[in-house]
Amino acid sequence: MKHIVTVQDAVTAFEPWMEPTSAELDAIEQEMPLILADVDLLDAQIITLDHAPTELDTRRIRRARRRVLAERAALAERTATASLPGGAA
């Protein structure tokens, strides 16, 4: 019988340099509204998997898609503004 203890140590070992940087955490924070909008869209779609979508389900999915598109546009705007030199648009 093989023991996986040595493999487990290699898989679960973390080094301090493996932590996310401040810039990566800031990027995640900036993308969080889009991530949450995507989760809401997935939730709305999952609800309809086991039955035919009702009018309410259709509206929920449509509203979630609009929110995702709005958040993508807002993120693109923030990213474009932040990447311009001097912050000018």
N, C-alpha and C positions, 0 to 999 in steps of 0.2 A: 504494500500500500504506500502510495506516495503522499507525502505531506506537502501542503502548499504554504506553509508558514513563511518560507524564504521568499516565495513569490508574493505573498500578501504584504510583506515588509516592503518590497520594491514597489508594489502598486500603491500602497497607502502612505509611502514616505513623502513628506513635503519639506522642501528647503525654503528658507526665508526669501530667496531670490525668485521663488515661484509665485509669490503673492502678486496680485494686480498692482500696477503702478497708480499713482494719483491721476494721471492723465487717462488711463483706462477706466478708472472708477468714474471720473467726470464724464467720459463719453457714454458710459452706461446710464448714468443719471440723466444725461441730456436725451437719450433715446427711450427712457422709461415710459413717457406718455404713448409713444408708438407701440411699444411692447405690450402695454396694458390694453390698448385698442385692438391689437391683434388677438390677444387672449379673449377679449369680449366677442370678437367675430368668430373665433373658434368655438366658444361656448354656444353661441347662437346656432352655428352649423351643426354642432354635435346634438343639440336638442332635437333637430329634425331627422336624425338618422333612423330612428325607430318608428316613425310615423310620417304620413304625408303632411307636408308643411301647411299649417293653417294661415289665414290672413295675418294673424298676429306674428307668427313665426317669420313670414315673409317680410313684414315691416321691421322686425327686430334685426334680421340679417341685413336689410337695406340700410338701416340706420347705423349698424356696426360697420358696414363697408364705407359709408360716407365718413364716419369718424376716422377710420384707418387712413383714407385718402387725405383728409384734412390734417391729420397728424404727420403724414409723410410730407405734405407740402410745407407744414410749419417747420419740420426738422430740416428739410432742404433749405428753407429760407434762413434758419438759424446757422446752419453749416456754411452756407454761402457768405453770409454776413460776417461770420467769425473768421473765415479764411481770407477775406480781402485785407490787403495791407491798410493799416490805419483805421479799420472798421468802417470804411466808407462804402456805401452801396452803389 
